[in-house]
Amino acid sequence: KMRSHGEEDARWWGVRYLEKGPLPRPGKPVTDLDGAPIGQLTSGAPAPSLDNVGIGIGYLAGVSEGDEVMVQASPRKAVRAVVVRPPFV
């Protein structure tokens, strides 16, 4: 579920990993830095043109370009990422 911003506020954003971790994949939840849910990814992959850093796109609520978020990439690992406006390069 989305936090108080509501799903109607969700926009299509890109995320670019700021650290190494499991690759972003469709359906992975995205939270703010406090752990509050803000959306989920619709796709993700390594980006060869960006030194294979993980990138993804999805619907996120209440964020702006440049905000830091966490991608729950696996049950045990959340990866710090930055919100970007696609395209990534």
C-alpha positions as CSV (number, residue, x, y, z in Angstrom):
1,K,0.0,0.0,0.0
2,M,1.1,3.6,-0.6
3,R,1.5,6.0,2.3
4,S,-0.6,9.0,2.8
5,H,0.1,10.5,-0.6
6,G,-2.2,7.9,-2.1
7,E,-1.9,5.9,-5.3
8,E,-3.4,8.7,-7.4
9,D,-0.2,10.7,-6.7
10,A,2.1,7.9,-8.1
11,R,4.2,8.9,-11.1
12,W,6.4,6.9,-13.4
13,W,10.1,7.4,-12.2
14,G,13.4,5.8,-12.8
15,V,15.7,4.7,-10.0
16,R,19.5,4.3,-10.2
17,Y,21.4,2.3,-7.6
18,L,23.9,4.2,-5.5
19,E,25.5,1.0,-4.1
20,K,26.0,-2.6,-5.1
21,G,23.2,-5.1,-4.4
22,P,20.8,-7.6,-5.9
23,L,19.5,-6.2,-9.2
24,P,16.2,-4.4,-9.3
25,R,13.3,-6.5,-10.6
26,P,9.6,-6.0,-11.4
27,G,7.4,-6.0,-8.3
28,K,10.1,-5.1,-5.9
29,P,8.9,-2.6,-3.3
30,V,10.4,0.9,-3.0
31,T,10.4,2.8,0.3
32,D,11.5,6.2,1.5
33,L,14.6,6.3,3.8
34,D,12.4,5.8,6.8
35,G,11.0,2.6,5.4
36,A,7.5,3.9,4.4
37,P,6.2,2.3,1.2
38,I,6.1,4.7,-1.7
39,G,5.7,2.3,-4.7
40,Q,7.1,-0.6,-6.6
41,L,9.2,-1.3,-9.7
42,T,7.7,-2.3,-13.0
43,S,11.1,-3.3,-14.5
44,G,14.8,-3.4,-13.7
45,A,18.1,-4.5,-15.1
46,P,21.9,-3.8,-15.0
47,A,22.8,-0.8,-17.2
48,P,26.0,-1.6,-19.3
49,S,26.4,2.1,-20.3
50,L,26.5,3.0,-16.6
51,D,29.1,0.4,-15.5
52,N,26.4,-2.2,-15.0
53,V,24.8,-0.2,-12.1
54,G,21.2,-1.4,-11.3
55,I,18.5,0.7,-12.8
56,G,14.7,0.3,-12.7
57,I,11.4,2.1,-13.5
58,G,8.2,2.1,-11.5
59,Y,5.4,4.1,-10.1
60,L,6.4,6.1,-7.0
61,A,4.4,8.5,-4.9
62,G,5.6,11.7,-3.2
63,V,9.1,11.8,-4.6
64,S,11.1,14.3,-6.7
65,E,14.1,13.9,-9.0
66,G,17.2,13.5,-6.9
67,D,15.4,12.0,-3.8
68,E,17.1,9.0,-2.2
69,V,15.0,5.9,-1.8
70,M,15.4,2.2,-0.8
71,V,14.7,-0.6,-3.2
72,Q,13.8,-3.9,-1.3
73,A,15.8,-5.9,-3.8
74,S,15.7,-9.2,-1.8
75,P,14.2,-10.3,1.5
76,R,17.4,-9.5,3.3
77,K,18.8,-6.5,1.3
78,A,17.5,-3.0,0.7
79,V,19.6,-1.0,-1.8
80,R,20.0,2.8,-1.7
81,A,19.0,4.4,-4.9
82,V,18.3,7.9,-6.4
83,V,15.1,8.9,-8.2
84,V,15.8,10.0,-11.8
85,R,13.8,11.0,-14.8
86,P,14.3,8.5,-17.6
87,P,16.3,8.2,-19.8
88,F,19.1,7.4,-17.4
89,V,22.0,8.7,-19.6
